[in-house]
Amino acid sequence: MTKKTTAKSAAAEIRETPLAEALGERYLAYALSTITSRSLPDVRDGLKPVHRRLLFAMRQLRLDPEHGFKKCARVVGDVIGKYHPHGDTAVYDAMVRLAQEFAQRYPLVEGHGNFGNIDGDNAAAMRYTEARLTHVATLLLDGLDEDAVDFRDTYDGEEEEPVVLPAGFPNLLANGAAGIAVGMATSIPPHNAGEICAALLHLIKFPNATVAKLVGLMPGPDFPTGGEIVEPRDSILESYATGRGGFRLRAKWQVEKQAQGQYRIVITEIPYQVAKARLVEKMAELLNAKKLPLLADIHDESAEDLRLVLEPRSRNVEPEHLMETLFRHTELESRIPLNMNVLDSEGTPRVMNLREVLQAFLDHRHQVLVRRTKHRLEKIARRLEILGGYLVVYANLDAVIKIIRDQDEPKPVLMKRFKLSELQAEAILDMRLRRLRKLDEITIREEFESLEAEQKGLKKLLKDKQARWKTIAGEIKELGKTFGEKSELGRRRSAFGDTPDVVEVPLEAMIEREPVTVVCSAKGWIRAAKGHLADGEGLKYKEGDRERFLIHAQTTDKLVVFATNGRFYTIGVDGLPGGRGHGEPLRLMMELGNDQDMVDLMVHDPERKLLVAASDGRGFVVSESDVIAQTRNGKQVLNVSGGVEAKVCVPVAKGADSVAAVGTNRKLLIFPLAELPVMTRGRGVIMQKYKSGGLSDVRAFALAQGLTWKSGPATRGEKELADWVGKRAAAGRMPPRGFPKSNRF
């Protein structure tokens, strides 16, 4: 009969619900639990439930700074057994983090034993380590016995735990917080407690203070590992005004000079939450992969102080360039996010700006002060009531003793005779005979008067809001002195640096400088052989191909290619194929059409000027720094069209004052270089006129030194050139005897 009844009642409770609705309800409950009871800190004490329960359990175990240490396993056991029904590993990890000086700006737990290190090594097992509370933690807990905050039942209902701590220390901003909930997250970096106190005092004095003014008093985060904040001021202000943003944090470094112009860079502080061992390992991997060409080696010489030594590839490498490459590719620069998403005093998650966070802390402190004051008044009232009964005894000592000796039930008689309360009568009956001395009477009267004065002051405090804020300001001032700039714990560790400009690391700084010989064949196959080869010794070409260009260069150089379409192309020597084999077609490295050809190939010299000319005899001078192309399409410099092609590109040597132009008609003309314009792009001006044919070759030279040309393996020349000197755009005359029949210099 019982089984049937149970089955029927169970069936009656079954209700049909759509799966999506059932899952939605359950997931919503899970999400709310994660947000409010696990991941987001309370704006008042800056703690998550696990941290709050840890500190409360350690207080219950009397692990304050004045007492000894206890095993962490004992603490973790109490926490998971009484307050926090989760895994012991999670609780111990949270406890370890509260004790790490490189993770917490103001540690809440003092650890004894191995609690991990900045290299990223884990702490020892909880059975080996010991812990106790720090002074900062006692400030957070101060007032728990004075009804400062509400308590609630623990998960099993056997004990009670605080809903929030009294928080005599601005822990949320001072130590920061990080957590990921369902659909939301929080990330608050640590700040300097002395600066926070200055901002709090200003907010008390000026309740409508702007965020800009508060940021002026607490200019930014203060990380336990130091570093340099390089975020622009405007960006920092916007982050604190909205509650969302971030901060660029860089490692702190310095240059150590060595002999013979050598140097090395020493890193003394690394960004927050970056494991040193992982950082060094990552840099070593990039170094082996040749992704850090400016860095030769890295040494970890850290002892108690952090010291990473960087060896540059060459003394010619600028320290700023080396560090810029490391900032770009490693965690020596990191971005610390700011997302002040917290639980407010009502337990509602929301993003607050800096002013709201500071005001929430002050409001909490005000509420704590009121509650502690009321609690103290209750204690004083009770004590005064008892002391009043004692004074009745001293005033009527013989009568009281007679009643106690003669009456079977002296309590009601005493209450009726001397108009005492039940509490006073109980206190009188519990008095010891030794307290009836005259000296004790004087002490009691003094205590009574003192408590009456204190009671009067506390009642006045409850009625005067301005006095309460003055009291809170006094507490914050004392806190500011304790954690001020002069104290070791309060001294600012993170510096503020100038916002770094975009440093363009030059190509030559990114590439190891080595001598090479650039070889380009007549058919346009190019390669770079190691070393400076003389006369192309040992070089081979494809069948039917031959040497055209043989140039000595460095791997850090750039090659400038001038083509018949009037475009300049730029190629890095370091990107050329090696000397083994026949190389690769030059056309594949740039957008050069099959109907176009290469005119000249040279090593780029930004200080040099070039004379460019077309087949129709037009040309001009261009600075070589203006011909560098940024893309494979090249850069148009000499405009050509129709059947006209770019013909010549020659350097203008220093001291050159004249131009020699020779046409396919074998006419030579010399005219002043000053008659050619300096342009960045265009057709240029007519250098020499032709009835038929066109330009064959051009040279810029010093007239006083004469004109030279190649005649087979020898070099010949002519110094008496007056017969060929004329004005630009003239026809010219036949060249001197011995001039090459190819009509080229």
N, C-alpha and C positions, 0 to 999 in steps of 0.2 A: 504493500500500500504506500509506503514511504517513497520507494523508488519511482513508482508511477506518478506520484504527486510532484516529485522533483523534476522529472522529465517534462511534465506538462508546464510547470512554471518556467523552466528553461526555454521551452518552445515558445511560450507566450512573450518572452523578452526578445526574441529574434525579430529584427525589422529589416526590410529590404531597403538598401541604399545604393545609389549609383557608385561604381568604383571610383570614378574621378572625384566625387564629392567626399567619399570616405578618405581617399588618399590626401585630398586637399586639407581636410580637417586635421589629420594626423601630422602632415608635413608642416602645417602652420603652427601647431603646438610645439613641434620639434624646433622650428625656426625661432619662435619666441623664447624658448628655453635657452637656445644657444646664444641669442642676442643678450638676454637679460641676466643669465646665470652662468655665463662662461667666457664670452669673448670681449665684451665691451666694458671698459672701466667706469666706475662711478665718478662723476665730476667733482664730488665733494672730497673723497679721500684718495682718488686716483688709483684705486685698487680693483682688481677682478675678485670674484668670490674665493678662488683658490688662494690668492695671496692674503686676503683678509683672514681667512680661516687659519692659514699658516701662522700669521702673527698672533692671532688670538690664542691658538693652541700653545704656542711658545710662551705666551704670557701666563697661561694657566699652569704651565710647567715651571714658572718662576725663572725663566731663562733671560732675565734682564742683565744689563751690562755689569752690574755689581756682583752677580753670582757666576758660578762656573758654567762650563759647557756641558751639553748632554749629546749623546749619540743622535745623529740625524734620523736613524731608523726609529728611535723612540718618538721623535716628533712626527715623522710621517705616519707611524702607526696610529698615533692619537688623532691626526687629521683625518685619515681615511676611515678610522673606526667611529669617530664621534660626529664629524662635521661634513666631510667631503667624500661621498661614496664613489670614488673613481680609482683609477689604477695608481699604484704606489710610484711607478716610474714617472708618471705625469706630475705628481705632487712633488717628488724629489727634484725633478728638473726645474720646476718653478722655484723651489727653495734655493737650488744652486745658483740660479740666475740672480736672485735677490742678494747673493753674497759676492758676486763677481764685480770687482772694482772696475773692470774694463767694460762691463755691460750696464752697471748702475752708476749714475752720477753720484748718488748718495745711497750707498748700500744699506739695506734694512736688516740684513743678517750678517753677523760676523762669523766667518767660517774658520774652522781649525782642521787642517788637513788639506788634501788635494781637491780643490774646487774648480779644476780646469784652468786653462790659460789662454792668452791671446792668440796662440798658434791654432786654436780650435780643438785641442785635446779635451776629452771628456773628464768629468770629475770622477773621483774614486767612488766605489760602492758606498751606499749609505751606512753600512755597518762599520765602515772605517772612519768616517768623517764625523765631526762634532760641530755644534753651532750654538749661538745665543743671539739675542736681539742687540741691535745697535742703539745709540742715543737717538738717532732719527726715528727709529721704530717706536721708541718709548714716547716720543712726541705725538706720533699718530695715535697711540693707545691711551694717552693721558686723559682721564676723565671717564673711563668706562664704568668705574665703581660709583660715579656720581650722577647717574641717570642722565648722562649727556646725550645718549642716543637710544633708539628703540632696539629691543631684542626680539628674536623670534625663535620658535622651536626648531631644533635640528631635524634632520630628515627622518629620524626614528622617534622623535618626540620625547626623548629621555633627557635632553639638556637644552640649553638656550645658546644662541650665538648672536652677535651684533649685526644689525642690518647694514650699518655703515660705521666707520670708526670716527671718533671725535676730530681727528686730523688737525693737530696743532702744527702741521708742517704742510706746505703746498706741494704735495707729492705728485699730483698729476702732471704739472708742468716741470717740476724739478727732476723727476726720474723718467718722465715720459711713459708711453704705453704703446703697445702694438697688438693687434688681434684681427682675426678674420672670422666674421660671423656668417650668417646666411643672407646674402644679398647686400651686405654692408661690411665695412672694415674700419679700423681705426689705426692711425699712425701718428704718434705725437713724440717728437724728439725731446731729449732732456734739455733743461735750461739751468741757468745759474740762480741759486736760491736767493743770494743777496740782491740780484737784479729784480727777481720776482717780488721780494719784500718791498723794494722801492716803488714798483708799479702798484702794489696793493695799498701802500700808504697814500700814494697820489690819488688812487680811486676812492679811498675813504674821504679824503679832503675835498675832492672834486668828483662827485658821483656821475657827472655827465662828461667826464674826460673822453677825448677822442682816442681811437685806436692808434693814430699816428703819435700822439703824446706818450701813450703807454709803450709803444715800440721804441720810442726814444729812450725810455728808462730800461727796458729789457730788449736790446737790439736784435737778439736772435738766439738760436740754440747754443748750448755749451756742452760739448760731448766729453765723456770721460776719457776718451783716447786722444783728445785734442784735435789737431788738424786745422785747416784754414778754410773758412767759409768765403766763397767767392761769388755769392749770389748778389745781383744788383739790389740796391736799397728799395727801389720801387717795387720789385718783385716780392721782397720780404714783407713790405707793408701790405701789399695786396693779399698775400697768403694769410696773414694774421687778421686782416679785415674780413675775409670770406671764410676762414677756417679750413681752406684747402689750398694746397700749393706744394712747394718743395724747396730744398736748399742744395746747392752744389757744394760739395765738401772735397777738398784736396788734401793729399799728404803734405806734411811740412818737410822741407828739404833745405840743404845748404851745401855749398861748394867747399871742398877742402883742397887747397893748392898743394902741389907736389913739385919735385925737382924737374928742371928742364921743360917748364911750361906745361907739364902734365897736371891733371886734376882728377878728382873723383867726387861723386855726389853721395851725400849721406842723408838717408831718410830717417827722421827721428820720431815722426808721428804718422800714423796711417788713419784712414777714415773709419768712422764708427761702424761696428759690427762686421768688419772685414777680418777674416782669420789670416794671421801673418803667414803661416805655413802654406796655406792655399794660395795666397798672393804670390809668394816666392815660387811655388811650383808652377803657377800659371805663367809667370814671367819667364821661367826656364823653358817651358814648352814653346812659347812664342819665340824665344831666342834660338832654340834648336830648329824651329821651322823657318828661320830667317825672316821673321816678320817684324823684328826689331833691329833693323840694320845699323842703328846708331849705337847700340849697346853691345859691349864686348863680353861682359860678365857681371854676375851679381853675387854678393856674399852676404850671408846673415851673420852679423857679429853681435847679435843681441845678447845681453845678460839680464840684469834687472831693468835696464833701460833699453828701449827699442833702438836698433841701429842696423839699417840695411845699406850696404855699400854698393854703388853702381859704378862700373868701370866703362867709360866711353870708348867707342871704337877708335877714335883718334882725338888728339888734342885740338884738332881743327874744328871738331864738332862743338857747336855752341850749347852750353848747359840748358838754355831755355828750349832749344829745338829738341834735345834729347828728352827732357821732361814732358814736352808737349806730345811727343809720340807715345810716351808711357801713359800719360793721362788719357789719351784717346783709346788705347788698346788694353789697359789693365784697370784694376779696381783701385789704383792710386787716386782716381777721381770717382766719386760715387754721388748719386743723387738721393738725398734723404727726403722721403715724402712727408707732407703734413696733411693730416686729415683728422680734425678734432671732432670726431664722431663719438659722443659719450652718452651715458645715461644721466639724465638730469635728476633733480631731487624727487621727481614723481616716478622715476624709473622708465622714462620715455627716451628712446634713443633719438638724438638729433645732432646736427653739426652746429657747433658754437664758434663764434669768433673769439679773439683774445679777451676782449672786454667782458663778454658773457661768462667765460671760464673763470676769470678773476672774481667777478661779482658773485658767481655761484659759490666759490670758496668762502668769500666774506659773509654771505648770507648764512652759510652753514656754521661758520664760527660764531655768528651772532646768535643763532638758535642754540648752539652748544652753550654759550655763555649764559643765556636766559635759563636753560634747563639746569645747569650746574648751580646757578644762583638760587633758584627755587629749591633745589635739593639741599643746598647748604642751609637755607632758611628753615627748612623742615628739621634738619638735624639740630640747628641752634634752638629752635622752639622746644624740641624734646628735651635737650640738655638743660635749658633754662627752667623747664617745668620740674625736672629732677632736682636741680640745684635749689629751686624755690622750696621744695620739700625739705631738703637738708637744712636750709636756713630756719625753717619752722622748728626743726629738732633742736638746733642750737639755742633758739629763743625760748623753748619750753622743754628743756632737757629732762628735768625731774618728772614732769607730768607725762612725757612720752615714755620714759622708762617704767613708770608706775603702771601705765596702761598695758604695756607689753608684758609686764610681770603678772598682773592681776587678771587680765582678760584671756579667756580661751580663744576668742576670735578677735585679736587686736585690730585687724585691718579695718573693718567697718567702723569701729569705735574711733580710731584715729581720723578716718575720713570725715566723720560727723563732728567730732570735737574741734578739729582745726581746719575744717572745710578743704580737705585735700582731695586730689584726684586719685583714681585707682593707681595710676603710674607712680605718683609721688608716694603713696602709701606702701607700694611694693618696694620702691627704692629705699625707703626708711627702714623697713623690716629687713632688707638685705644688707644694711650697713654693718661694718665691722666695728667692734668696740674701740679699736685703736684709732678710728677716724673721728672720735669724739674729742680729740685734743683741740686746744685753743688755736694751735698753729694751723690745723686743717680748716678750721672755721674761717680764718683770714684768707687762706688760699681759695676757698670756695667763693667767698665774697668777691675777691679779685677776679676770679674766672667769670662770675655772674656779671659783673660790671663790664668786663671785656667783651663778653658775648652780646650783651645788650647794645654796646656801641657798634659791634660788627653787624648785628641785626639791623640796626638803624641805617647803617651805610648800604647794606645790601638792598633794603627796601627802597632806599632812595635811588639806587642804581636801576632797579626794575622799573621805576617810574620815569627815568630820564634816559631817553634813547641816545641823546648826544653823549652822555657819560659812558654808555655801553660801548659806543664806537670809539671813544677815547681809550677805553680799557683794551679793546681789541687792537688799536693802533699801538699801544704800549707793548703788547705781546709780540706784535710783528716787528717792532723796532728791536726788541731783545733778540728775536730770531735773526734779524738782519745783522746784528753785531756778531752773533755766533757763527753765521755763515757768510761773513763779509769778505771783502777782497784781501784783508790782512791775514785771514786764517788759511791754513794749508788746504783744507777741504773746500773752502769757499772761493779760492782764487780761480779766476777764469782760465780755462784751459784752451778753448778754441778761439783762435784769432780771426779777425776779419781782414781779408785781402781785397785788393782792387779786382774788379770784374775783368777777367782775362780777355784780351782782344783775340780775334781769330788769327792765330799765328800760322802763316803758311810756311811749312817746312820746305826749304829748297830741295830740289831733286838731288843735287850733289850731296846733300846731307843725309839723304835716305839710302844712298848707294855707296858701297865700298869702292873707293877709288883705286883702280888698277889700270895699267897701260895696255892698250889694245891697238891692233892695226885693222882699220876698216877697209875691206876689200869689196869693190863693186865692179862687176864685169860689164862688158859692152852690152850684153843682153839684159842687164838690170838685176842680176843675182847678187845679193849682198850678204856679208858675214863679217864677224869680228874675231880675228885671231889674237890669242894672248901674246902680250909683249909688243915691242916696236920692231917689226921686221924690216930688214934692209932689202930693197929692190924686189920685194915679193918672193923671196927665196922659199922654195918648197911648196908654193901654192899651185893648185891644179884647178882647171876650169873644165866645163862641159865641152864636149866635142863641137868645134865650130865657134866657140866663145873665146874671149880674151880679156885681158885686164883693161879697165878704163880708169878707175880711181883707186889709189892706194894712199890712205890717210892715216897718220899717227894721231891717236886720240886717247882719252881717258874714259873709263866706264861712266863717269859722272857728266860727261859732255852731252850736248845735243847736236844732232846733224840737221843742217838746213839744205833742203832740196829745192832747186828752182826748175820749173818745168816749162815746156813750150807754150802752155796755156796762160803763162804769166802769173801762175800761183806759186806760193812758197809753202812747202810742207815741212813739218818738224817731227823728227824721230829721235828717241832716246837711244844712246849707244848701248845702255844696259839691256835694252830689249832686242838687240840683234842676235841672230843665231850664232853659235860657236864656230870656230875656225875649221873644225872637221867637216868634211863634206863640201858641197858647193853652195851652201847657204839657202836663202829663200828669195823668191821674187820680190823686188822692192814695191811693185804695184800692189801686192797683197797687204802692205802695211799702210797704204794711203789710197784715197779715192782718185786714182789717176787712170784716165781712159786709155783704151788700146790705141786710139788715134793720136795720143800725146806721148811725148818723150821727155826724158830728163835732160836738162841743159847743163846744170852744174850741181856739185855736191861738196859741201864744206862743213867744217866744225864751227859751230855758232860762237861768235864773239860779240857780246852786246855793245861793246865800245866801238865797234867798227862800222864803217859806212860802205854801202855797195852801190855800184853803178850798174843799172839794169837797162837793157836796150832791146828793141824789137828789130825784126828783119827789114822793116821799112826805114830804119835809120833814126827812129825816135827813141829817146831815153831820158832818164833823170837819175838823181842820186837819192837813195833812201837809207835811213838809219837801220842797222840790222836788228835793233831792239824792236822795231815796228813790223818785222816780217814774221815773227814767231806765230805759228798757228796753234790753236787750242784743240782742233778737231782733225779727224782724218780727211776732211774735205779741203784742208789747206786754207790759205789766205790769199785772196786776189790782191795783187800789188800793181802789176803792169797790165793795163787794159789792151787787149788785142782783139781783132775781129777780121772776118773775111779770110783772105789768104795770108794775113800777117801773123807771124809767130814770135814768141820771145826767143831771142837769139843769144844774148850774152848776159852774164852776171859776173862781175869782177870786183874784187875789193878795191877800195880807195885807200892807198897806203898813206901813212902819216907824212906830211911834207909835200904831197902831190899837189901840183898847181895847174897841170895841163891834161888834156884828153887827146889821145890819138885814136882816130877811127879809120878803118880801112874797109873798102867795099869789095864786093865780088868782082867789080870792074878794075880792081887793082889800083885804085886811087887812094892816096893817103892824105888825111887832113889832121892838122894839130891846131887846137884852139884852147883858150883858157878854161879851166875847170869851173871858174866862177860863173860862166855863162850857162851852166847846167843848174836847174832848180833842184832844191831838196824837197821831196814830196813823200807822202805816205801811200798814195795811190793815184793812178792816172795814166795818160798816154805819153806824157813827157813832151819834150820839144825836139825839133829836127836837129840832129847833130851833123849829118852829111847828106847832100842831095845826090841822086843817081838818075841818069837818063834811062838806064836799064839795070837789072839786077837789084842788089840790095846790100845791106850791111853784112860784113864778114866777121869783123872782130873789133874790139875796143880795149884800150888800156888807159888807166889814170896813172900819171907819173910826174916826177919832178923834172922840169925842162932843163934845169942847169946840169942834171946828171946824165942827160941824154936818154935815148930810147933804145931798149934792147929787145932782141927776139931770139928764138931758138932756130938754129940751123943744123939739123941733125943732132948729134950728141953735144955740139958746141953751142956756146952763147955768143952772139955777135951784137953789135950796136952801132949807133951813130949819135955823135954829140952835136954836130953842126946841123941844126934842124930849121934854120931860119927860112929856107925855101919852102917848107911845108906848113909853116905857121900861118894861119889865116883866121877868118871869122867863122863862128859856128854857122852851119847850114850851107857852107861853100862846097864845091865839088872836090877840091883837092888835086893832087898831081901824083905822078908815078912815084913809087917808094924808092929809097936808096938802093944801090946795087947790093945784091946779096940777100935782099928780103925774100922770105920763103914764098915759093910759088903757090902754096896753100892759102896765101893771103891771111895767115893767122900768126899772131905773135908767139 
